[in-house]
Amino acid sequence: MWEQGFIETERGIFEYFTAGQGEPLAVAHLYMAFDKRGSLSANPFAKHYKVYLINTRGAGHSVNAENENQLSMKEIIKDLEVIRTALNIKKWAFAGHSTGGMLALQYALEAPSSLTKITAGCTAASKEYAEHKSCIYCSENKHFSRMIEIMELLNNPDTVQEERQKLGYEWALMSYYSEDKLIEAKKRPNSGHTVGKNLDYFRKVEVKNYDIRSQLKNIKLPTYIYAGRYDAQCPVEFGIEIAELITHSNLTIFEKSNHNPFIEEEEKFSEFVEMTL
Protein backbone atom coordinates (compact mmCIF):
# COMPACT_ATOMS: atom_id res chain seq x y z
CA MET A 1 0.00 0.00 0.00
CA TRP A 2 1.11 3.53 -0.72
CA GLU A 3 1.42 6.07 2.09
CA GLN A 4 -1.04 8.96 1.99
CA GLY A 5 0.11 12.52 2.52
CA PHE A 6 -1.20 16.08 2.30
CA ILE A 7 0.82 19.18 1.50
CA GLU A 8 -0.29 22.75 2.13
CA THR A 9 0.77 25.22 -0.54
CA GLU A 10 0.00 28.79 -1.54
CA ARG A 11 -2.35 27.34 -4.17
CA GLY A 12 -4.23 25.03 -1.81
CA ILE A 13 -3.88 21.64 -0.12
CA PHE A 14 -3.02 18.65 -2.30
CA GLU A 15 -3.25 14.92 -1.63
CA TYR A 16 -0.44 12.61 -2.69
CA PHE A 17 0.79 9.06 -2.10
CA THR A 18 4.39 7.91 -1.76
CA ALA A 19 6.23 4.63 -2.26
CA GLY A 20 9.81 3.58 -2.86
CA GLN A 21 13.23 5.06 -2.16
CA GLY A 22 15.73 6.96 -4.26
CA GLU A 23 15.64 9.97 -6.57
CA PRO A 24 12.31 11.84 -6.28
CA LEU A 25 9.90 11.27 -9.15
CA ALA A 26 6.41 12.74 -9.53
CA VAL A 27 3.54 11.03 -11.32
CA ALA A 28 0.25 12.69 -12.21
CA HIS A 29 -2.67 12.44 -14.64
CA LEU A 30 -5.03 15.09 -15.95
CA TYR A 31 -8.29 13.46 -14.86
CA MET A 32 -7.59 10.47 -12.63
CA ALA A 33 -7.94 10.24 -8.83
CA PHE A 34 -5.59 7.87 -6.99
CA ASP A 35 -5.70 6.28 -3.54
CA LYS A 36 -3.59 4.03 -1.26
CA ARG A 37 -3.68 1.20 -3.79
CA GLY A 38 -1.32 3.21 -5.98
CA SER A 39 -1.26 2.81 -9.74
CA LEU A 40 -0.15 0.02 -12.06
CA SER A 41 1.65 2.61 -14.20
CA ALA A 42 3.49 4.11 -11.20
CA ASN A 43 4.37 0.89 -9.36
CA PRO A 44 7.39 -0.04 -11.54
CA PHE A 45 9.01 3.33 -10.84
CA ALA A 46 8.68 2.82 -7.06
CA LYS A 47 11.24 0.00 -7.31
CA HIS A 48 13.95 2.55 -8.12
CA TYR A 49 12.63 6.03 -7.20
CA LYS A 50 10.80 7.70 -4.35
CA VAL A 51 7.53 8.23 -6.19
CA TYR A 52 5.05 11.00 -5.42
CA LEU A 53 1.71 9.96 -6.95
CA ILE A 54 -0.19 13.25 -6.98
CA ASN A 55 -3.90 13.93 -7.16
CA THR A 56 -4.18 17.05 -9.27
CA ARG A 57 -6.67 19.81 -8.56
CA GLY A 58 -10.20 18.44 -8.28
CA ALA A 59 -9.08 14.81 -7.91
CA GLY A 60 -9.33 12.78 -4.71
CA HIS A 61 -8.95 15.00 -1.65
CA SER A 62 -6.95 17.70 -3.40
CA VAL A 63 -8.24 21.27 -3.52
CA ASN A 64 -11.09 21.87 -5.97
CA ALA A 65 -10.87 24.17 -8.94
CA GLU A 66 -12.41 27.60 -8.38
CA ASN A 67 -12.85 27.95 -12.13
CA GLU A 68 -12.42 25.50 -15.00
CA ASN A 69 -9.27 27.19 -16.30
CA GLN A 70 -7.43 25.87 -13.23
CA LEU A 71 -7.77 22.41 -14.78
CA SER A 72 -5.52 23.31 -17.72
CA MET A 73 -2.09 21.73 -18.11
CA LYS A 74 -0.30 25.02 -17.56
CA GLU A 75 -2.20 25.62 -14.31
CA ILE A 76 -1.57 22.04 -13.15
CA ILE A 77 2.15 22.61 -13.72
CA LYS A 78 1.95 25.68 -11.48
CA ASP A 79 0.33 23.43 -8.85
CA LEU A 80 3.07 20.81 -9.27
CA GLU A 81 5.69 23.49 -8.82
CA VAL A 82 4.30 24.75 -5.50
CA ILE A 83 3.93 21.13 -4.34
CA ARG A 84 7.58 20.45 -5.20
CA THR A 85 8.69 23.60 -3.36
CA ALA A 86 6.57 22.81 -0.29
CA LEU A 87 8.08 19.31 -0.18
CA ASN A 88 11.57 20.90 -0.19
CA ILE A 89 12.55 19.09 -3.36
CA LYS A 90 15.02 21.05 -5.50
CA LYS A 91 14.42 18.98 -8.64
CA TRP A 92 12.51 15.84 -9.44
CA ALA A 93 11.87 13.53 -12.36
CA PHE A 94 8.38 13.36 -13.83
CA ALA A 95 6.64 10.35 -15.38
CA GLY A 96 3.26 10.46 -17.05
CA HIS A 97 1.12 7.93 -18.89
CA SER A 98 -1.48 8.85 -21.53
CA THR A 99 -2.63 12.42 -20.75
CA GLY A 100 -0.07 12.30 -17.96
CA GLY A 101 2.48 11.96 -20.76
CA MET A 102 1.12 15.13 -22.34
CA LEU A 103 1.61 16.79 -18.96
CA ALA A 104 5.20 15.52 -18.83
CA LEU A 105 5.99 17.13 -22.20
CA GLN A 106 4.34 20.40 -21.21
CA TYR A 107 6.17 20.38 -17.85
CA ALA A 108 9.51 20.02 -19.64
CA LEU A 109 8.65 23.08 -21.73
CA GLU A 110 7.30 25.21 -18.87
CA ALA A 111 9.72 24.46 -16.03
CA PRO A 112 12.78 22.53 -17.24
CA SER A 113 14.97 23.81 -14.39
CA SER A 114 12.75 21.94 -11.92
CA LEU A 115 13.19 18.58 -13.63
CA THR A 116 15.96 15.99 -13.86
CA LYS A 117 14.25 13.99 -16.64
CA ILE A 118 10.84 13.10 -18.03
CA THR A 119 9.14 9.88 -19.06
CA ALA A 120 6.11 10.14 -21.33
CA GLY A 121 4.24 7.03 -22.38
CA CYS A 122 1.39 6.06 -24.70
CA THR A 123 0.79 9.71 -25.45
CA ALA A 124 0.75 12.35 -28.18
CA ALA A 125 1.96 15.89 -28.82
CA SER A 126 -1.14 17.05 -30.69
CA LYS A 127 -4.87 16.55 -30.92
CA GLU A 128 -4.40 14.58 -34.14
CA TYR A 129 -4.19 11.29 -32.24
CA ALA A 130 -7.98 11.36 -31.79
CA GLU A 131 -8.45 11.74 -35.56
CA HIS A 132 -6.40 8.65 -36.41
CA LYS A 133 -8.48 5.66 -37.52
CA SER A 134 -6.57 3.37 -35.13
CA CYS A 135 -7.82 5.43 -32.17
CA ILE A 136 -11.06 4.35 -30.53
CA TYR A 137 -12.01 8.03 -30.16
CA CYS A 138 -12.06 8.46 -33.95
CA SER A 139 -15.44 8.10 -35.67
CA GLU A 140 -13.81 5.90 -38.35
CA ASN A 141 -12.60 3.35 -35.78
CA LYS A 142 -14.44 0.02 -35.69
CA HIS A 143 -15.03 0.33 -31.93
CA PHE A 144 -16.23 3.95 -31.96
CA SER A 145 -19.99 3.35 -32.18
CA ARG A 146 -19.94 0.72 -29.44
CA MET A 147 -17.75 2.93 -27.25
CA ILE A 148 -20.30 5.76 -27.54
CA GLU A 149 -23.09 3.33 -26.61
CA ILE A 150 -21.11 2.21 -23.56
CA MET A 151 -20.46 5.80 -22.46
CA GLU A 152 -24.16 6.65 -22.78
CA LEU A 153 -25.18 3.60 -20.77
CA LEU A 154 -22.62 4.38 -18.06
CA ASN A 155 -23.93 7.95 -17.88
CA ASN A 156 -27.50 6.67 -17.55
CA PRO A 157 -28.48 6.51 -13.86
CA ASP A 158 -30.89 3.66 -14.65
CA THR A 159 -28.03 1.33 -15.66
CA VAL A 160 -27.68 -1.20 -12.82
CA GLN A 161 -24.32 -1.90 -11.15
CA GLU A 162 -23.89 -5.40 -12.60
CA GLU A 163 -24.38 -4.04 -16.10
CA ARG A 164 -21.98 -1.16 -15.37
CA GLN A 165 -19.26 -3.63 -14.46
CA LYS A 166 -19.75 -5.55 -17.70
CA LEU A 167 -19.72 -2.35 -19.74
CA GLY A 168 -16.60 -1.07 -17.99
CA TYR A 169 -14.84 -4.37 -18.67
CA GLU A 170 -15.81 -4.29 -22.35
CA TRP A 171 -14.52 -0.72 -22.67
CA ALA A 172 -11.27 -1.54 -20.87
CA LEU A 173 -10.72 -4.56 -23.14
CA MET A 174 -10.48 -2.19 -26.12
CA SER A 175 -7.18 -0.95 -24.64
CA TYR A 176 -5.58 -4.35 -24.00
CA TYR A 177 -3.58 -6.50 -26.42
CA SER A 178 -4.99 -9.66 -24.82
CA GLU A 179 -7.88 -10.36 -22.48
CA ASP A 180 -5.59 -12.45 -20.26
CA LYS A 181 -3.62 -9.32 -19.41
CA LEU A 182 -6.79 -7.41 -18.51
CA ILE A 183 -7.83 -10.28 -16.22
CA GLU A 184 -4.37 -10.15 -14.60
CA ALA A 185 -4.64 -6.37 -14.17
CA LYS A 186 -7.99 -6.77 -12.40
CA LYS A 187 -6.30 -8.96 -9.77
CA ARG A 188 -3.72 -6.30 -8.85
CA PRO A 189 -4.15 -3.45 -6.37
CA ASN A 190 -4.75 -0.38 -8.50
CA SER A 191 -6.49 2.98 -8.42
CA GLY A 192 -7.22 5.75 -10.84
CA HIS A 193 -10.92 6.42 -11.32
CA THR A 194 -11.99 9.09 -13.79
CA VAL A 195 -12.92 12.54 -12.44
CA GLY A 196 -15.76 13.64 -14.72
CA LYS A 197 -15.31 17.40 -14.41
CA ASN A 198 -11.58 17.18 -15.17
CA LEU A 199 -12.17 14.84 -18.12
CA ASP A 200 -14.83 17.16 -19.52
CA TYR A 201 -12.41 20.10 -19.41
CA PHE A 202 -9.73 18.11 -21.20
CA ARG A 203 -12.15 16.77 -23.80
CA LYS A 204 -14.14 19.96 -24.46
CA VAL A 205 -11.49 22.65 -23.94
CA GLU A 206 -7.85 21.61 -23.60
CA VAL A 207 -7.47 19.06 -26.37
CA LYS A 208 -9.23 21.18 -29.00
CA ASN A 209 -6.17 23.43 -29.34
CA TYR A 210 -3.52 20.96 -28.20
CA ASP A 211 -0.47 20.93 -30.45
CA ILE A 212 3.02 21.39 -28.97
CA ARG A 213 4.94 19.65 -31.75
CA SER A 214 6.76 22.79 -32.89
CA GLN A 215 8.03 23.35 -29.34
CA LEU A 216 9.41 19.88 -28.66
CA LYS A 217 12.80 20.72 -30.17
CA ASN A 218 13.28 23.01 -27.14
CA ILE A 219 13.25 20.10 -24.68
CA LYS A 220 16.86 19.43 -23.66
CA LEU A 221 16.20 17.21 -20.63
CA PRO A 222 16.83 13.45 -20.67
CA THR A 223 13.59 12.19 -22.24
CA TYR A 224 12.23 8.64 -22.32
CA ILE A 225 9.28 7.86 -24.56
CA TYR A 226 7.38 4.56 -24.66
CA ALA A 227 4.52 3.35 -26.81
CA GLY A 228 2.45 0.22 -27.33
CA ARG A 229 2.55 -1.13 -30.87
CA TYR A 230 -1.23 -1.69 -30.82
CA ASP A 231 -2.27 1.29 -28.70
CA ALA A 232 -5.95 1.99 -29.36
CA GLN A 233 -6.00 5.30 -27.50
CA CYS A 234 -2.77 7.01 -28.58
CA PRO A 235 -1.62 5.10 -31.68
CA VAL A 236 2.06 4.20 -31.83
CA GLU A 237 2.70 6.69 -34.65
CA PHE A 238 2.33 9.55 -32.18
CA GLY A 239 4.95 8.19 -29.80
CA ILE A 240 7.32 7.78 -32.74
CA GLU A 241 6.57 11.36 -33.79
CA ILE A 242 7.48 12.69 -30.32
CA ALA A 243 10.77 10.80 -30.36
CA GLU A 244 11.61 12.17 -33.80
CA LEU A 245 10.91 15.74 -32.69
CA ILE A 246 12.93 15.41 -29.48
CA THR A 247 16.03 14.23 -31.30
CA HIS A 248 18.02 13.17 -28.21
CA SER A 249 15.13 11.19 -26.69
CA ASN A 250 15.04 7.43 -26.13
CA LEU A 251 12.08 5.55 -27.64
CA THR A 252 10.89 2.11 -26.53
CA ILE A 253 8.07 0.37 -28.40
CA PHE A 254 6.36 -2.53 -26.66
CA GLU A 255 5.54 -4.96 -29.44
CA LYS A 256 2.84 -6.95 -27.60
CA SER A 257 1.06 -4.07 -25.90
CA ASN A 258 -1.93 -1.87 -26.41
CA HIS A 259 -2.30 1.10 -24.00
CA ASN A 260 -0.95 -0.57 -20.85
CA PRO A 261 2.59 -1.97 -21.40
CA PHE A 262 3.41 -1.77 -17.67
CA ILE A 263 1.14 -4.80 -17.16
CA GLU A 264 0.95 -6.20 -20.71
CA GLU A 265 4.75 -6.61 -20.91
CA GLU A 266 5.61 -6.25 -17.24
CA GLU A 267 9.17 -7.60 -17.33
CA LYS A 268 10.17 -5.52 -20.33
CA PHE A 269 8.62 -2.45 -18.76
CA SER A 270 10.70 -3.00 -15.61
CA GLU A 271 13.78 -3.08 -17.86
CA PHE A 272 12.62 0.16 -19.45
CA VAL A 273 12.34 1.85 -16.05
CA GLU A 274 15.84 0.67 -15.11
CA MET A 275 17.10 2.29 -18.31
CA THR A 276 15.86 5.70 -17.08
CA LEU A 277 18.14 5.64 -14.01
N, C-alpha and C positions, 0 to 999 in steps of 0.2 A: 504493500500500500504506500502511496505517496503521502508526504507530510503537508498538511494544509498550513498556509500562512496568510497574513494580511499585512499590507504595507500602506501607511498613510502618506500621501503626497500632496503637493500643492494643487493637483488636479483631481483629488478625490482618493478614496480608499479602494485598493484593488486586491482581489483574491488571487493567490497563486499556490502551486503545489511543487514540492521539491523532491528529488531523488538523485542518488549517485554522488560521486566525489570527483574532484578534478577541476579543470578549467570551467568557468561559468558559461552556460549556454542557455539562451532563452528560446522558448517555443510558444507560438501563438497562432491563432486562426481567426479569420474575420467574423465568423458567425457560429462558432462552436463553444459550448460551455463544458468545462472539465470538472472532475471531482477526484476523490482520493483513489479511485481506481486507475488514474493516470490515462495514458493514451498509447495504443499500439504503435503509433508513429513516433512517439517520444521515447518509449521504453528502450530501444536499442542505444540511444545516445546516453542514457543514464548508466550504462556500463562503463563509460569512459569520461563523462563530463558530470559536473553538478548542474542538473537541469532545472530550470525554472519554467514550469508549465503555467502560463499566465492566462487568466480569464480577462479578455479585453472588455472595454466599457459595455455595459448592458448584459454581460454574460455571467452566469453563476451569481456570486455574491459581490461582484465588482460594482462600482458606482454606475448608476444609470446615465444615459445620455440626456442632457437638458434639451438638446435639439438634434435633429437627424444628422447634421453635418459633422457632429462629433464621432460619427461612426465611419468616417472616411479613413482611408489608409494613412493619409498625412497626419490626421488628428490622432490616430492610434499610435503612430510613431512618436508623437509628442508625449503620449501617455507612457509608452515604453521607456522613453528617455527619463522621465521623472521617477519611474519605478526603479530603473537602473541606478540613478543617483541616490535615491532614498535607501537602496540596499548597499550603498557604499561600494559599488562595483565600478572600477575605472573603465573597463572594456569587457564586452562579452561576445561570444559567438551567437549567431541566430540561425535557427533551423525552422523551416516552414514547409508544410505539405499542402498541395492544392492551392486554395486562396492564401494559405499561410506562406506558400512559396512566392506568390505575388507580393506579399508583405515583406518578405526577405529581400527581394529585389529593390523594392521601393525604399526600404530601410538603408540599404547600401548606397543609394543615391542621396538620401536626405541627411544621413548622419554617419558617414563612413568612419569618422574619428572615434566613434563609440564602439566599433565592431572589430573583432579579430578576424572573422571569416563569416561567410554565409553558406547555408545549404538550402537549396530550393528544389523541391521535388514534385513531379506530376503536375506541372503548372504551365503558365503561359505569360507572355509579355504584352499581349494585346487581346482585345475582345474577339479577335478572329477565330479563336479556338471554338467558340460556341456556334460558329457558322460552318464548321467543317463537318462533312457528312459522317465522319467516324465518331462524332460527339453526340451523345444521347440528348443533348439540349438543342440539337439542330433539327429543324422540321423535316429534313430529308433522311434522317436516321431511321432505321427500321424499328427502333424501340421508342421513338418519340411519342407516337400516339398513345401507346400503352402507358408510358411514363406520365403523360398528362392525365390520363384516366386515374392512375394511382394517386397522383397529387390531389386531384379533386375528391377522391374517396377519403383520403386521409384528412382533408380539410372539412369534410362533412361530419358534423357532430353526431349524426345518426349511425355512423359506421362503428360497429361494435369492436371491442378490444381484440377478440380473436381474429377478426378479419383484418384489423390494423396490423397485427403481427405478421400475417401472411403477406399483406401488401408490402410492408417494410422489407421483408425478406426478399420478395420478388424484385423490388427496386434495387436493393443492395447487390443482388446477384448480377445485375447489369454491369457492375464495376469490379467483378472478379473473373479471373482467367478460368478458374475451375470452382465448381460448387463445393468440392472437398475443402478448399481453402477457406471459403466462407463459413462452413460448418466448424472448422478449426478456430476461426476468429471468434465465433460466437461463444466458444468455451473459455476464452481468455478474459481476465479482468480488463475492462476498457470503458472509457467514457468519451463524451463528445457529442452531446445532443444539440440539434440545431436550434438556434435562437431566432425565432421568426422575424422579429423587427430588424435585426442585424442583417439577416439574409435578404429581406425585402429591400433594404437600402443598397446592398451590394448589387442585387439583380436589377433594380429599377433606376438606380442613380449612378453608382460608382462604375460599373462595368460598361455602361453605355459610351463613355469617353475614354476607356482604359486603353492606352497604347504608349508604352515606355520604351519601345524598341530603339528609337533613335538615341536614347540616353544611355543605353547599356554599355556602350564603349567607354563611358566615364567610370565604370566600376573597376577599381584597381585592387580590391580586396581578394584574398584567396576565395574562390567560388567553386562550389561543388553542386553540380546539377544531376538529378536522376530522373528517369522516365520509365514507364512501363510500355513495352512494345505494343500492347493491345489496350492501352488506356482508352476507356470509353467516355471519360469526362474531359481530360486535357490530352488530346491525341499526341503521340510521340513526336510528331513533326514539330510541335511547339517547344518541346524540351531541346530538340536538336537546334532549332532556331536560336534559342537563348544562348546555347553554348557557342554557336558560330558568332554571335554578336559580342559576347564577352570572350575575346580571343584567348585569354590565358586560363579560362575555366576548365574544369575537369568534368567530363560527361560520362555517366554510367547508364546504360540501357539494360533493363531487366527483361530478358527475352521470354520469360514465362509468366509475366505479370500484366495485370490490367491496371487499376488505379491504386493498388495497395501492396507494393512490393515488399514492404517491411514484414508482411505476414505470408505473402504468396511465395516469396523466395527469401525466407528468413535468414538462412545462413549466408547467402550472398549479400544480403543487406547489412548484416553485421560486419562483413568484410569491407563494405563500402564505408560504414561509419568509422572503422579503424583507419581507413585511408585518409580521413579528414583530420586526424590528429597531428 
